């Protein structure tokens, strides 16, 4: 299939917002989305962006049933390992269902890797839900490894009241 | 115990390197540490730092058996959730064993949370090894959730040859 991968721009935030919701529906958590197109614009396209994005686009004649030409995205940011140094974290990787199986997801992920290596990173990290077998298989086929299963690292989070109390020193 | 928590300076990197190694020894993976104070200086202090760091220091009269006054650190960076927005990831939290139980770890974590709130972050995330019961208890007591246990999130990683191979496929 004919498609291009390019850096996301401010104008893409509307489509990114749409696809974030589609991905959340796939992960069965669409009621959890709290950020808007405007948040994406402010947080991704300012002097110190919190993230970077790449978009997969198809030509007009291949647009989706609903008329979209922006059919996939990946959202990533730079992180740091105190053991290995610079790293890149891929927060989202998504391709609209009707465009899957055509190498678009692969191309998006490869592009994030290429950009990461160019920035001096030596790791590409991300998370997957343990029940998401199709995604796990897709990633394992490319040679990645499961840090949680193999080393025992658990993802932990503080938010809401717990974060408030922590910040106030009410421990 | 008297101590201060301050933003790290480039000259702190040798102590941070020392404490990174001590933490890696505790996590039973000392051979995994590949970076030195040189990378820490390059990557943490510039126009686009990859990380932020706080250092806990005691006065001279309370220095450690080996003569150190920098006795703890927290290394963190900003990340992004496409569901909730700005987040902070705490990569490391460490206090030298002889200074534990005196509120230094709590103070470091509270300061990371405070900085996170100032930047309008809604989550503080980190990872813990599943066998590290003292740390798990410490975090769970502060209201942290174990997302791996609760929701099934696994960390996956590409590095080395697998990462190079992936990047070579980028369009």
HADDOCK unambig.tbl for C-alpha pairs under 7 A between the chains (distance, minus, plus):
assign (segid A and resid 20 and name CA) (segid B and resid 82 and name CA) 6.85 0.50 0.50
assign (segid A and resid 32 and name CA) (segid B and resid 83 and name CA) 6.31 0.50 0.50
assign (segid A and resid 33 and name CA) (segid B and resid 83 and name CA) 4.30 0.50 0.50
assign (segid A and resid 33 and name CA) (segid B and resid 84 and name CA) 6.22 0.50 0.50
assign (segid A and resid 34 and name CA) (segid B and resid 83 and name CA) 5.63 0.50 0.50
assign (segid A and resid 34 and name CA) (segid B and resid 84 and name CA) 5.09 0.50 0.50
assign (segid A and resid 35 and name CA) (segid B and resid 82 and name CA) 6.98 0.50 0.50
assign (segid A and resid 35 and name CA) (segid B and resid 83 and name CA) 5.94 0.50 0.50
assign (segid A and resid 35 and name CA) (segid B and resid 84 and name CA) 5.57 0.50 0.50
assign (segid A and resid 35 and name CA) (segid B and resid 85 and name CA) 6.02 0.50 0.50
assign (segid A and resid 50 and name CA) (segid B and resid 78 and name CA) 6.68 0.50 0.50
assign (segid A and resid 50 and name CA) (segid B and resid 79 and name CA) 6.11 0.50 0.50
assign (segid A and resid 50 and name CA) (segid B and resid 80 and name CA) 6.12 0.50 0.50
assign (segid A and resid 51 and name CA) (segid B and resid 80 and name CA) 6.46 0.50 0.50
assign (segid A and resid 77 and name CA) (segid B and resid 79 and name CA) 6.71 0.50 0.50
assign (segid A and resid 78 and name CA) (segid B and resid 50 and name CA) 6.71 0.50 0.50
assign (segid A and resid 79 and name CA) (segid B and resid 50 and name CA) 6.07 0.50 0.50
assign (segid A and resid 79 and name CA) (segid B and resid 77 and name CA) 6.62 0.50 0.50
assign (segid A and resid 80 and name CA) (segid B and resid 50 and name CA) 6.06 0.50 0.50
assign (segid A and resid 80 and name CA) (segid B and resid 51 and name CA) 6.32 0.50 0.50
assign (segid A and resid 81 and name CA) (segid B and resid 91 and name CA) 6.98 0.50 0.50
assign (segid A and resid 82 and name CA) (segid B and resid 20 and name CA) 6.76 0.50 0.50
assign (segid A and resid 83 and name CA) (segid B and resid 32 and name CA) 6.30 0.50 0.50
assign (segid A and resid 83 and name CA) (segid B and resid 33 and name CA) 4.15 0.50 0.50
assign (segid A and resid 83 and name CA) (segid B and resid 34 and name CA) 5.56 0.50 0.50
assign (segid A and resid 83 and name CA) (segid B and resid 35 and name CA) 5.87 0.50 0.50
assign (segid A and resid 84 and name CA) (segid B and resid 33 and name CA) 6.25 0.50 0.50
assign (segid A and resid 84 and name CA) (segid B and resid 34 and name CA) 5.26 0.50 0.50
assign (segid A and resid 84 and name CA) (segid B and resid 35 and name CA) 5.64 0.50 0.50
assign (segid A and resid 85 and name CA) (segid B and resid 35 and name CA) 6.20 0.50 0.50
assign (segid A and resid 107 and name CA) (segid B and resid 169 and name CA) 6.90 0.50 0.50
assign (segid A and resid 107 and name CA) (segid B and resid 170 and name CA) 5.58 0.50 0.50
assign (segid A and resid 107 and name CA) (segid B and resid 171 and name CA) 6.48 0.50 0.50
assign (segid A and resid 110 and name CA) (segid B and resid 166 and name CA) 5.15 0.50 0.50
assign (segid A and resid 110 and name CA) (segid B and resid 167 and name CA) 4.74 0.50 0.50
assign (segid A and resid 110 and name CA) (segid B and resid 169 and name CA) 5.70 0.50 0.50
assign (segid A and resid 110 and name CA) (segid B and resid 170 and name CA) 4.56 0.50 0.50
assign (segid A and resid 111 and name CA) (segid B and resid 167 and name CA) 6.41 0.50 0.50
assign (segid A and resid 111 and name CA) (segid B and resid 170 and name CA) 4.72 0.50 0.50
assign (segid A and resid 111 and name CA) (segid B and resid 171 and name CA) 6.93 0.50 0.50
assign (segid A and resid 113 and name CA) (segid B and resid 163 and name CA) 6.64 0.50 0.50
assign (segid A and resid 113 and name CA) (segid B and resid 166 and name CA) 6.60 0.50 0.50
assign (segid A and resid 113 and name CA) (segid B and resid 167 and name CA) 4.87 0.50 0.50
assign (segid A and resid 114 and name CA) (segid B and resid 167 and name CA) 4.42 0.50 0.50
assign (segid A and resid 114 and name CA) (segid B and resid 170 and name CA) 6.53 0.50 0.50
assign (segid A and resid 122 and name CA) (segid B and resid 159 and name CA) 6.01 0.50 0.50
assign (segid A and resid 123 and name CA) (segid B and resid 157 and name CA) 6.74 0.50 0.50
assign (segid A and resid 123 and name CA) (segid B and resid 158 and name CA) 5.73 0.50 0.50
assign (segid A and resid 123 and name CA) (segid B and resid 159 and name CA) 4.75 0.50 0.50
assign (segid A and resid 124 and name CA) (segid B and resid 157 and name CA) 5.66 0.50 0.50
assign (segid A and resid 124 and name CA) (segid B and resid 158 and name CA) 5.06 0.50 0.50
assign (segid A and resid 124 and name CA) (segid B and resid 159 and name CA) 6.52 0.50 0.50
assign (segid A and resid 125 and name CA) (segid B and resid 156 and name CA) 5.78 0.50 0.50
assign (segid A and resid 125 and name CA) (segid B and resid 157 and name CA) 4.50 0.50 0.50
assign (segid A and resid 125 and name CA) (segid B and resid 158 and name CA) 6.48 0.50 0.50
assign (segid A and resid 126 and name CA) (segid B and resid 155 and name CA) 5.87 0.50 0.50
assign (segid A and resid 126 and name CA) (segid B and resid 156 and name CA) 5.43 0.50 0.50
assign (segid A and resid 126 and name CA) (segid B and resid 157 and name CA) 6.53 0.50 0.50
assign (segid A and resid 127 and name CA) (segid B and resid 153 and name CA) 6.21 0.50 0.50
assign (segid A and resid 127 and name CA) (segid B and resid 154 and name CA) 5.31 0.50 0.50
assign (segid A and resid 127 and name CA) (segid B and resid 155 and name CA) 4.49 0.50 0.50
assign (segid A and resid 127 and name CA) (segid B and resid 156 and name CA) 5.60 0.50 0.50
assign (segid A and resid 128 and name CA) (segid B and resid 153 and name CA) 5.66 0.50 0.50
assign (segid A and resid 128 and name CA) (segid B and resid 154 and name CA) 5.44 0.50 0.50
assign (segid A and resid 128 and name CA) (segid B and resid 155 and name CA) 6.74 0.50 0.50
assign (segid A and resid 129 and name CA) (segid B and resid 152 and name CA) 5.29 0.50 0.50
assign (segid A and resid 129 and name CA) (segid B and resid 153 and name CA) 4.51 0.50 0.50
assign (segid A and resid 129 and name CA) (segid B and resid 154 and name CA) 6.12 0.50 0.50
assign (segid A and resid 130 and name CA) (segid B and resid 152 and name CA) 5.05 0.50 0.50
assign (segid A and resid 130 and name CA) (segid B and resid 153 and name CA) 6.02 0.50 0.50
assign (segid A and resid 130 and name CA) (segid B and resid 154 and name CA) 6.41 0.50 0.50
assign (segid A and resid 142 and name CA) (segid B and resid 162 and name CA) 6.97 0.50 0.50
assign (segid A and resid 143 and name CA) (segid B and resid 158 and name CA) 6.92 0.50 0.50
assign (segid A and resid 143 and name CA) (segid B and resid 162 and name CA) 5.28 0.50 0.50
assign (segid A and resid 144 and name CA) (segid B and resid 156 and name CA) 6.59 0.50 0.50
assign (segid A and resid 144 and name CA) (segid B and resid 157 and name CA) 5.33 0.50 0.50
assign (segid A and resid 144 and name CA) (segid B and resid 158 and name CA) 4.57 0.50 0.50
assign (segid A and resid 144 and name CA) (segid B and resid 162 and name CA) 6.77 0.50 0.50
assign (segid A and resid 145 and name CA) (segid B and resid 156 and name CA) 5.62 0.50 0.50
assign (segid A and resid 145 and name CA) (segid B and resid 157 and name CA) 5.49 0.50 0.50
assign (segid A and resid 145 and name CA) (segid B and resid 158 and name CA) 6.71 0.50 0.50
assign (segid A and resid 146 and name CA) (segid B and resid 154 and name CA) 6.86 0.50 0.50
assign (segid A and resid 146 and name CA) (segid B and resid 155 and name CA) 6.07 0.50 0.50
assign (segid A and resid 146 and name CA) (segid B and resid 156 and name CA) 4.54 0.50 0.50
assign (segid A and resid 146 and name CA) (segid B and resid 157 and name CA) 6.57 0.50 0.50
assign (segid A and resid 147 and name CA) (segid B and resid 155 and name CA) 5.36 0.50 0.50
assign (segid A and resid 147 and name CA) (segid B and resid 156 and name CA) 5.49 0.50 0.50
assign (segid A and resid 147 and name CA) (segid B and resid 157 and name CA) 6.70 0.50 0.50
assign (segid A and resid 148 and name CA) (segid B and resid 154 and name CA) 5.27 0.50 0.50
assign (segid A and resid 148 and name CA) (segid B and resid 155 and name CA) 5.43 0.50 0.50
assign (segid A and resid 152 and name CA) (segid B and resid 129 and name CA) 5.25 0.50 0.50
assign (segid A and resid 152 and name CA) (segid B and resid 130 and name CA) 5.18 0.50 0.50
assign (segid A and resid 153 and name CA) (segid B and resid 127 and name CA) 5.96 0.50 0.50
assign (segid A and resid 153 and name CA) (segid B and resid 128 and name CA) 5.35 0.50 0.50
assign (segid A and resid 153 and name CA) (segid B and resid 129 and name CA) 4.33 0.50 0.50
assign (segid A and resid 153 and name CA) (segid B and resid 130 and name CA) 5.98 0.50 0.50
assign (segid A and resid 154 and name CA) (segid B and resid 127 and name CA) 5.26 0.50 0.50
assign (segid A and resid 154 and name CA) (segid B and resid 128 and name CA) 5.31 0.50 0.50
assign (segid A and resid 154 and name CA) (segid B and resid 129 and name CA) 6.04 0.50 0.50
assign (segid A and resid 154 and name CA) (segid B and resid 130 and name CA) 6.30 0.50 0.50
assign (segid A and resid 154 and name CA) (segid B and resid 146 and name CA) 6.70 0.50 0.50
assign (segid A and resid 154 and name CA) (segid B and resid 148 and name CA) 5.29 0.50 0.50
assign (segid A and resid 155 and name CA) (segid B and resid 126 and name CA) 6.16 0.50 0.50
assign (segid A and resid 155 and name CA) (segid B and resid 127 and name CA) 4.65 0.50 0.50
assign (segid A and resid 155 and name CA) (segid B and resid 128 and name CA) 6.92 0.50 0.50
assign (segid A and resid 155 and name CA) (segid B and resid 146 and name CA) 6.10 0.50 0.50
assign (segid A and resid 155 and name CA) (segid B and resid 147 and name CA) 5.39 0.50 0.50
assign (segid A and resid 155 and name CA) (segid B and resid 148 and name CA) 5.49 0.50 0.50
assign (segid A and resid 155 and name CA) (segid B and resid 153 and name CA) 6.93 0.50 0.50
assign (segid A and resid 156 and name CA) (segid B and resid 125 and name CA) 5.58 0.50 0.50
assign (segid A and resid 156 and name CA) (segid B and resid 126 and name CA) 5.24 0.50 0.50
assign (segid A and resid 156 and name CA) (segid B and resid 127 and name CA) 5.34 0.50 0.50
assign (segid A and resid 156 and name CA) (segid B and resid 144 and name CA) 6.38 0.50 0.50
assign (segid A and resid 156 and name CA) (segid B and resid 145 and name CA) 5.57 0.50 0.50
assign (segid A and resid 156 and name CA) (segid B and resid 146 and name CA) 4.70 0.50 0.50
assign (segid A and resid 156 and name CA) (segid B and resid 147 and name CA) 5.64 0.50 0.50
assign (segid A and resid 157 and name CA) (segid B and resid 123 and name CA) 6.82 0.50 0.50
assign (segid A and resid 157 and name CA) (segid B and resid 124 and name CA) 5.74 0.50 0.50
assign (segid A and resid 157 and name CA) (segid B and resid 125 and name CA) 4.38 0.50 0.50
assign (segid A and resid 157 and name CA) (segid B and resid 126 and name CA) 6.48 0.50 0.50
assign (segid A and resid 157 and name CA) (segid B and resid 144 and name CA) 5.23 0.50 0.50
assign (segid A and resid 157 and name CA) (segid B and resid 145 and name CA) 5.27 0.50 0.50
assign (segid A and resid 157 and name CA) (segid B and resid 146 and name CA) 6.72 0.50 0.50
assign (segid A and resid 158 and name CA) (segid B and resid 123 and name CA) 5.86 0.50 0.50
assign (segid A and resid 158 and name CA) (segid B and resid 124 and name CA) 5.13 0.50 0.50
assign (segid A and resid 158 and name CA) (segid B and resid 125 and name CA) 6.35 0.50 0.50
assign (segid A and resid 158 and name CA) (segid B and resid 143 and name CA) 6.45 0.50 0.50
assign (segid A and resid 158 and name CA) (segid B and resid 144 and name CA) 4.51 0.50 0.50
assign (segid A and resid 158 and name CA) (segid B and resid 145 and name CA) 6.48 0.50 0.50
assign (segid A and resid 159 and name CA) (segid B and resid 122 and name CA) 6.15 0.50 0.50
assign (segid A and resid 159 and name CA) (segid B and resid 123 and name CA) 4.73 0.50 0.50
assign (segid A and resid 159 and name CA) (segid B and resid 124 and name CA) 6.44 0.50 0.50
assign (segid A and resid 162 and name CA) (segid B and resid 142 and name CA) 6.57 0.50 0.50
assign (segid A and resid 162 and name CA) (segid B and resid 143 and name CA) 5.01 0.50 0.50
assign (segid A and resid 162 and name CA) (segid B and resid 144 and name CA) 6.93 0.50 0.50
assign (segid A and resid 163 and name CA) (segid B and resid 113 and name CA) 6.56 0.50 0.50
assign (segid A and resid 166 and name CA) (segid B and resid 110 and name CA) 5.13 0.50 0.50
assign (segid A and resid 166 and name CA) (segid B and resid 113 and name CA) 6.25 0.50 0.50
assign (segid A and resid 167 and name CA) (segid B and resid 110 and name CA) 4.81 0.50 0.50
assign (segid A and resid 167 and name CA) (segid B and resid 111 and name CA) 6.51 0.50 0.50
assign (segid A and resid 167 and name CA) (segid B and resid 113 and name CA) 4.62 0.50 0.50
assign (segid A and resid 167 and name CA) (segid B and resid 114 and name CA) 4.37 0.50 0.50
assign (segid A and resid 168 and name CA) (segid B and resid 110 and name CA) 6.98 0.50 0.50
assign (segid A and resid 169 and name CA) (segid B and resid 110 and name CA) 5.60 0.50 0.50
assign (segid A and resid 171 and name CA) (segid B and resid 142 and name CA) 6.52 0.50 0.50
